[in-house]
Structure formats: C-alpha cells, structure tokens
Amino acid sequence: MSALFRRALLLLALPVLAAPDFCADRAPLGQIALNECALHDAQDAEAALNRVYRQVLQRYADQPHFLARLKAAQRLWLQWREAEMAMRYPPEDESAGLRGSGQDMCDWRYRRELTLARLKTLRHWLQGVPEGDFCAGSIKHQRDLVAPTH
C-alpha cells in the first residue's frame, strides 16, 4: 500500500477514530495510534497556519503590493515544504525499504515542525514591531495594527 494511500485513509478515518483529546496521553499508544496522533498534530498546525495567513491578509488588506508578495512567498514555501518532505522522507517507491510502520508518524511530525516554523514567521506580521524599529520592512508598527472587526 502506498504511503499516499495510507495517508488518505488516515485522513478519512481520523474523525471516526479520534476524540477531541485523542492525543492527550500518548504513553500507552500503539504505532497506529501514534501515527494518527502525529497526523492530528500536523493537521492542527496546518489549520493554525491557515488561520494566521488569513489574518495577515485581512490586516494588510491596505497594502496590495505586500499581499501579492505574501501570496507568492506562501506558494513557494508550500512547494519548498513538499520538496523538503520528499528529500527527508522519500516516497515509498524510492526509499529502498527504509520505510517502517512508524514512518507515517515521522513524516507527520516533520511536516508539523516545518509548518510551526512558518507559523512563527507569519505571526511577526500580526504582532507588529515597536516604534522606531527601522528594520521592520513590511511589518507594520504595533500602533498601526488594528484587529479587524467582525
């Protein structure tokens, strides 16, 4: 069974298999459950990244040139992340038998790590910089950041 197919099955099965606090206590879990926990954690990180990305788009809506660059950078980052994943964990058909039952867990953990690093980077645009920071670039000053009203 290909790794992509296994991941698709996990994605489909996760809502059935996982309670909201499914991964709270990982100690007694078997490998399948550990794989599912890693998938869940990666999905949570991806959701957080998407939320922050949308917030940056909203808060910087008055800067169309920045938004175009942000969108281009995000597309390239997503491509880079996929290339990084393939480099570290080659697809099953290229891995020369290196994949074991815990490989999906390793894949999802690394994907989460990369995603959290990107999340940390994007949060700078939401947090702003203090007045007088002349290296801020496109990051707004804290006084200029106004949370959008809904």
Secondary structure as GFF3:
##gff-version 3
##sequence-region A 1 150
A	DSSP	alpha_helix	3	17	.	.	.	ID=ss1
A	DSSP	alpha_helix	31	59	.	.	.	ID=ss2
A	DSSP	alpha_helix	64	88	.	.	.	ID=ss3
A	DSSP	three_ten_helix	92	94	.	.	.	ID=ss4
A	DSSP	alpha_helix	103	127	.	.	.	ID=ss5
A	DSSP	three_ten_helix	142	144	.	.	.	ID=ss6
###
